[in-house]
Amino acid sequence: QVHLVESGGGSVQPGGSLRLSCAASGRIFSINVMGWYRHSPGKQRDLVAEISSGGSTTYADSVKGRFTISTDNAKNAVYLQMNSLKPEDTAVYYCKVHLSTGWTTGNYWGQGTQVTVSS
């Protein structure tokens, strides 16, 4: 059994910053990719950023230069530092981890955390 627990969402004014955290626990043999997605009303769930076990990163064009993804391998955790936030960043943010348990390999999702950017 694998569990992902997210934290760090909230409300902030435009131009502000937030840091999201996601920690994976349970039967984890190896982690391949960790990432963040977001879902806002009327839109599909889109990739925000992801990082591979080798450290390669991918960012959505809309967040490049403003968001930074990082990991703490000892804690099986992934973080998303979000700076210069805009109203269009408002969404529910989900972490996703592609990992192996030793028996299975697949994607696991966090419960989601709301980020609201508004004046």
Rosetta blueprint (number, residue, H / E / L):
1 Q L
2 V E
3 H E
4 L E
5 V E
6 E E
7 S E
8 G L
9 G L
10 G E
11 S E
12 V E
13 Q L
14 P L
15 G L
16 G L
17 S L
18 L E
19 R E
20 L E
21 S E
22 C E
23 A E
24 A E
25 S E
26 G E
27 R L
28 I L
29 F L
30 S E
31 I E
32 N E
33 V E
34 M E
35 G E
36 W E
37 Y E
38 R E
39 H E
40 S L
41 P L
42 G L
43 K L
44 Q L
45 R L
46 D E
47 L E
48 V E
49 A E
50 E E
51 I E
52 S E
53 S L
54 G L
55 G L
56 S L
57 T E
58 T E
59 Y E
60 A L
61 D H
62 S H
63 V H
64 K L
65 G L
66 R L
67 F E
68 T E
69 I E
70 S E
71 T E
72 D E
73 N H
74 A H
75 K H
76 N L
77 A E
78 V E
79 Y E
80 L E
81 Q E
82 M E
83 N L
84 S L
85 L L
86 K L
87 P H
88 E H
89 D H
90 T L
91 A E
92 V E
93 Y E
94 Y E
95 C E
96 K E
97 V E
98 H E
99 L E
100 S E
101 T L
102 G L
103 W L
104 T L
105 T E
106 G E
107 N E
108 Y E
109 W E
110 G L
111 Q L
112 G L
113 T E
114 Q E
115 V E
116 T E
117 V E
118 S L
119 S L
